[in-house]
Amino acid sequence: MKIFFDNVNLNSRSGPNSFGRKLKDSLEKMGHDIFVSLEGQESIPDIQLSFIASSIKIAPLIQRLDGIYFNVDQDFNKLNDPIKATYLISDGVIFQSEFNKKLTTHYFESKDKSYVIRNGTDISKIMSIVPMKNNILDNFESVWSCASSWRPHKRLSQNIQYFLDVAPDDACLVVAGNDPDIQISHPRVFYAGGLDWETLISLYRRSSHFIHLAWLDHCPNVVVDARAAGCHIVCSSSGGTSEISGKNSTIVVEDDWDFSPVKLYSPPEMDFSNTRAGEIDNSIDITDTSKRYLDVFKDLA
């Protein structure tokens, strides 16, 4: 198939764009023709996959949604307008998680052609990356890690507190990602800053646990990658993260959310004693994910 990837920047490390790059590589390995610009294209694509929003429709359009706005500290309705405009003209919508679908249909309307396809990653590539070698980490029996583009709802403070409360004394925590909103001085907590993807994967490969206690997250690629690298995932029951954390994960249970607008950057405190095991055993192999995308393309082309 000839597939137009609309509104994606393959050089960006953001969640939607990094997933777009993985999906593009996987589909091309299957023999499909993917392009991200209309310049120089002489024929109309069979399908258009628009990431979040689109400014043009040149083929049957599938919108891929990674979430919508609901933060009362923003003009969330205005921010949602271009997303909703694409949603209404789309021929189908792919949601990252069941949570994402419920959230979107609560604020917009139901679509006849809607699909839930959770994110995947290149597992063989991840397993080919050597676990991080570091003299400081060698001083500890185990390494725990977390990673994000840090904002308050990612709850770095709760990640750190969970580690200090639960991890053994001979473990350390490595915090990766730019702009951490809390920095503590502790002999077992280290800040790595922004890391390129392969270095980040090497950290995951060295880690026994990956903590992602973000509030109302959708389908974070860092969790998919960390799980593929062999980490035990610790995440919140809120949002869609628990849908991709695996059955061997630890879920910190929080109150259900009724989808009303909230102060997203003022997340509630967590009760670390209230946990359960993961309940969903889904594939995170990008090949399986790509095949499901292709099924949707063929359905709507």
Secondary structure by P-SEA (a helix, b strand, c coil): ccccccccccccccaaaaaaaaaaaaaaaabbbbbcccccccccccbbbbcccccccccbbbbbbccccccccccccccaaaaaaaaaaccbbbbccaaaaaaaaacbbbbcbbbbbccccaaaaaaacccccccccccccccccccccccccccaaaaaaaaaacccccbbbbbbccccccccccccccccccccaaaaaaaaaaccbbbbbcccccccaaaaaaaaaccbbbbbccccccccccccbbbbcccccccccccccbbbbbcccccccccccccccaaaaaaaaaaaaaacc
